[in-house]
Amino acid sequence: QVQLVESGGGLVQPGGSLRLSCVGSGFKFDNFSMSWVRQAPGKAQERISTIDKTARATFYHPSVKGRFTISRDNAKNTLYLQLTSLKSEDTGMYYCIKNGRTWQTYDAWGQGTQVTVSS
């Protein structure tokens, strides 16, 4: 079955950086676009970033554009999200997503990794 396992979250001070990773298994990783979705307390879920299967096309939510970078290593079945210049409003649970037929459809979710930005 499809499995997505995230890692790399933690507590970081404002202005700091983190690198999230997500290892996929149970499906042909390089056949699917992948996304990161953030769920912050009391806020609606946000699709933060998406990368297509060949890594030629990407999407960033306006709130993270210029600060976050999505990438993937298809040989390692791994998706990454580099977070820099972190702000308190970046706090939330970050989920790795296997996209469906469109970038707005979600076929599978990981268990999430918590990012907390606080001094």
Short mmCIF file of the C-alpha atoms (twelve columns), coordinates in Angstrom:
data_MODEL
# 
_entry.id   MODEL 
# 
loop_
_atom_site.group_PDB 
_atom_site.id 
_atom_site.type_symbol 
_atom_site.label_atom_id 
_atom_site.label_alt_id 
_atom_site.label_comp_id 
_atom_site.label_asym_id 
_atom_site.label_seq_id 
_atom_site.Cartn_x 
_atom_site.Cartn_y 
_atom_site.Cartn_z 
_atom_site.pdbx_PDB_model_num 
ATOM 1   C CA . GLN A 1   0.000  0.000  0.000   1 
ATOM 2   C CA . VAL A 2   0.975  3.621  -0.409  1 
ATOM 3   C CA . GLN A 3   3.101  4.988  2.415   1 
ATOM 4   C CA . LEU A 4   4.460  8.484  2.891   1 
ATOM 5   C CA . VAL A 5   6.796  9.078  5.813   1 
ATOM 6   C CA . GLU A 6   7.798  12.624 6.701   1 
ATOM 7   C CA . SER A 7   10.683 13.766 8.859   1 
ATOM 8   C CA . GLY A 8   12.659 16.889 9.640   1 
ATOM 9   C CA . GLY A 9   10.216 18.998 11.604  1 
ATOM 10  C CA . GLY A 10  11.047 20.622 14.916  1 
ATOM 11  C CA . LEU A 11  11.256 23.783 16.966  1 
ATOM 12  C CA . VAL A 12  13.130 26.651 15.336  1 
ATOM 13  C CA . GLN A 13  13.544 30.343 16.062  1 
ATOM 14  C CA . PRO A 14  12.135 32.993 13.726  1 
ATOM 15  C CA . GLY A 15  14.494 33.486 10.809  1 
ATOM 16  C CA . GLY A 16  15.739 29.920 11.062  1 
ATOM 17  C CA . SER A 17  15.660 27.059 8.593   1 
ATOM 18  C CA . LEU A 18  14.508 23.474 8.390   1 
ATOM 19  C CA . ARG A 19  14.523 20.765 5.739   1 
ATOM 20  C CA . LEU A 20  11.571 18.420 5.566   1 
ATOM 21  C CA . SER A 21  11.813 15.043 3.849   1 
ATOM 22  C CA . CYS A 22  9.188  12.553 2.732   1 
ATOM 23  C CA . VAL A 23  9.947  9.025  1.593   1 
ATOM 24  C CA . GLY A 24  7.292  7.398  -0.563  1 
ATOM 25  C CA . SER A 25  6.712  3.680  -1.068  1 
ATOM 26  C CA . GLY A 26  4.065  1.381  -2.505  1 
ATOM 27  C CA . PHE A 27  3.668  3.335  -5.733  1 
ATOM 28  C CA . LYS A 28  5.744  4.466  -8.685  1 
ATOM 29  C CA . PHE A 29  7.065  7.686  -7.183  1 
ATOM 30  C CA . ASP A 30  8.248  9.254  -10.450 1 
ATOM 31  C CA . ASN A 31  4.774  8.933  -11.994 1 
ATOM 32  C CA . PHE A 32  3.120  11.428 -9.664  1 
ATOM 33  C CA . SER A 33  3.198  15.048 -8.735  1 
ATOM 34  C CA . MET A 34  3.761  15.589 -5.031  1 
ATOM 35  C CA . SER A 35  2.759  18.350 -2.654  1 
ATOM 36  C CA . TRP A 36  3.234  19.708 0.826   1 
ATOM 37  C CA . VAL A 37  0.105  20.795 2.700   1 
ATOM 38  C CA . ARG A 38  0.158  22.761 5.945   1 
ATOM 39  C CA . GLN A 39  -2.444 22.643 8.697   1 
ATOM 40  C CA . ALA A 40  -2.045 25.429 11.235  1 
ATOM 41  C CA . PRO A 41  -4.103 25.631 14.440  1 
ATOM 42  C CA . GLY A 42  -7.391 27.410 13.808  1 
ATOM 43  C CA . LYS A 43  -6.642 27.930 10.125  1 
ATOM 44  C CA . ALA A 44  -7.761 26.329 6.905   1 
ATOM 45  C CA . GLN A 45  -5.508 23.769 5.310   1 
ATOM 46  C CA . GLU A 46  -3.121 25.286 2.742   1 
ATOM 47  C CA . ARG A 47  -1.347 23.699 -0.179  1 
ATOM 48  C CA . ILE A 48  2.110  25.154 0.350   1 
ATOM 49  C CA . SER A 49  3.924  23.746 -2.634  1 
ATOM 50  C CA . THR A 50  3.659  21.230 -5.474  1 
ATOM 51  C CA . ILE A 51  6.219  19.726 -7.820  1 
ATOM 52  C CA . ASP A 52  5.445  17.789 -10.959 1 
ATOM 53  C CA . LYS A 53  6.767  14.298 -11.574 1 
ATOM 54  C CA . THR A 54  9.787  15.468 -13.546 1 
ATOM 55  C CA . ALA A 55  10.536 18.449 -11.244 1 
ATOM 56  C CA . ARG A 56  10.222 20.829 -14.201 1 
ATOM 57  C CA . ALA A 57  7.189  22.661 -12.809 1 
ATOM 58  C CA . THR A 58  6.495  23.913 -9.304  1 
ATOM 59  C CA . PHE A 59  3.847  25.846 -7.399  1 
ATOM 60  C CA . TYR A 60  4.268  27.911 -4.243  1 
ATOM 61  C CA . HIS A 61  1.624  29.479 -2.046  1 
ATOM 62  C CA . PRO A 62  2.180  33.270 -2.033  1 
ATOM 63  C CA . SER A 63  2.879  33.205 1.697   1 
ATOM 64  C CA . VAL A 64  5.991  31.045 1.219   1 
ATOM 65  C CA . LYS A 65  7.223  32.020 -2.238  1 
ATOM 66  C CA . GLY A 66  10.868 33.042 -2.110  1 
ATOM 67  C CA . ARG A 67  11.396 31.390 1.277   1 
ATOM 68  C CA . PHE A 68  10.555 27.719 0.705   1 
ATOM 69  C CA . THR A 69  11.957 25.428 -1.990  1 
ATOM 70  C CA . ILE A 70  10.414 22.130 -3.059  1 
ATOM 71  C CA . SER A 71  12.501 19.435 -4.703  1 
ATOM 72  C CA . ARG A 72  12.515 15.701 -5.292  1 
ATOM 73  C CA . ASP A 73  14.944 12.873 -5.858  1 
ATOM 74  C CA . ASN A 74  13.107 10.233 -7.860  1 
ATOM 75  C CA . ALA A 75  15.992 7.779  -7.534  1 
ATOM 76  C CA . LYS A 76  15.475 7.862  -3.756  1 
ATOM 77  C CA . ASN A 77  11.655 8.176  -3.839  1 
ATOM 78  C CA . THR A 78  12.053 11.264 -1.709  1 
ATOM 79  C CA . LEU A 79  10.360 14.650 -1.639  1 
ATOM 80  C CA . TYR A 80  11.916 17.627 0.114   1 
ATOM 81  C CA . LEU A 81  10.864 21.039 1.357   1 
ATOM 82  C CA . GLN A 82  13.561 23.522 2.356   1 
ATOM 83  C CA . LEU A 83  12.141 26.134 4.705   1 
ATOM 84  C CA . THR A 84  14.116 29.343 5.239   1 
ATOM 85  C CA . SER A 85  13.448 32.724 6.846   1 
ATOM 86  C CA . LEU A 86  10.836 31.040 8.989   1 
ATOM 87  C CA . LYS A 87  8.099  33.100 10.612  1 
ATOM 88  C CA . SER A 88  5.773  32.320 13.504  1 
ATOM 89  C CA . GLU A 89  2.909  32.009 11.030  1 
ATOM 90  C CA . ASP A 90  4.707  29.064 9.395   1 
ATOM 91  C CA . THR A 91  3.946  27.016 12.504  1 
ATOM 92  C CA . GLY A 92  1.816  23.975 11.747  1 
ATOM 93  C CA . MET A 93  1.709  20.337 10.783  1 
ATOM 94  C CA . TYR A 94  3.243  19.712 7.387   1 
ATOM 95  C CA . TYR A 95  1.887  16.809 5.376   1 
ATOM 96  C CA . CYS A 96  3.432  15.119 2.374   1 
ATOM 97  C CA . ILE A 97  0.846  14.440 -0.317  1 
ATOM 98  C CA . LYS A 98  0.714  12.142 -3.300  1 
ATOM 99  C CA . ASN A 99  -1.327 14.054 -5.849  1 
ATOM 100 C CA . GLY A 100 -4.099 12.582 -7.940  1 
ATOM 101 C CA . ARG A 101 -4.953 13.551 -11.495 1 
ATOM 102 C CA . THR A 102 -4.569 17.250 -10.728 1 
ATOM 103 C CA . TRP A 103 -2.390 19.239 -8.386  1 
ATOM 104 C CA . GLN A 104 -5.483 20.033 -6.304  1 
ATOM 105 C CA . THR A 105 -6.393 16.390 -5.689  1 
ATOM 106 C CA . TYR A 106 -4.832 14.373 -2.918  1 
ATOM 107 C CA . ASP A 107 -4.593 10.598 -3.218  1 
ATOM 108 C CA . ALA A 108 -2.585 9.869  -0.087  1 
ATOM 109 C CA . TRP A 109 -1.258 11.648 2.995   1 
ATOM 110 C CA . GLY A 110 1.675  11.090 5.276   1 
ATOM 111 C CA . GLN A 111 1.339  11.242 9.052   1 
ATOM 112 C CA . GLY A 112 2.727  14.778 9.158   1 
ATOM 113 C CA . THR A 113 5.708  16.468 10.761  1 
ATOM 114 C CA . GLN A 114 5.300  19.379 13.172  1 
ATOM 115 C CA . VAL A 115 7.077  22.672 12.542  1 
ATOM 116 C CA . THR A 116 7.027  25.196 15.376  1 
ATOM 117 C CA . VAL A 117 8.551  28.624 14.901  1 
ATOM 118 C CA . SER A 118 8.994  30.390 18.204  1 
ATOM 119 C CA . SER A 119 11.561 32.360 20.154  1 
# 
